[in-house]
Amino acid sequence: MKMDAKVTSRGQLTLPVDVQRRLGVKPGDRLIFEPDDDGYRVRVARQRPDLSTFVGKYRVGPGKTAKEVNRWLHELRGHNES
């Protein structure tokens, strides 16, 4: 199924809704245009999540509090609690 879109005088382009849905494009997403043998290939530039989104989500070792995790790390490193 062919679809077209008009480029404005400022070089802007509105993607047809079906194309947006198929690509999973959301407001603020960036697109990558890659040349290939038939013209250009368009794909969504997936952003890697900021590391701050993972802070506190994955705990290693026993315990839930920072104090318990630190105690566990000291034990792993062979430090005495005395």
Stockholm file with secondary structure:
# STOCKHOLM 1.0

chainA/1-82         MKMDAKVTSRGQLTLPVDVQRRLGVKPGDRLIFEPDDDGYRVRVARQRPDLSTFVGKYRVGPGKTAKEVNRWLHELRGHNES
#=GR chainA/1-82 SS CCCCCCBCTTSCBCCCHHHHHHHTCCTTCEEEEEEETTEEEEEEECCCCCGGGTTTTCCCSSCSSHHHHHHHHHHHTTCCCC
#=GC SS_cons        CCCCCCBCTTSCBCCCHHHHHHHTCCTTCEEEEEEETTEEEEEEECCCCCGGGTTTTCCCSSCSSHHHHHHHHHHHTTCCCC
//
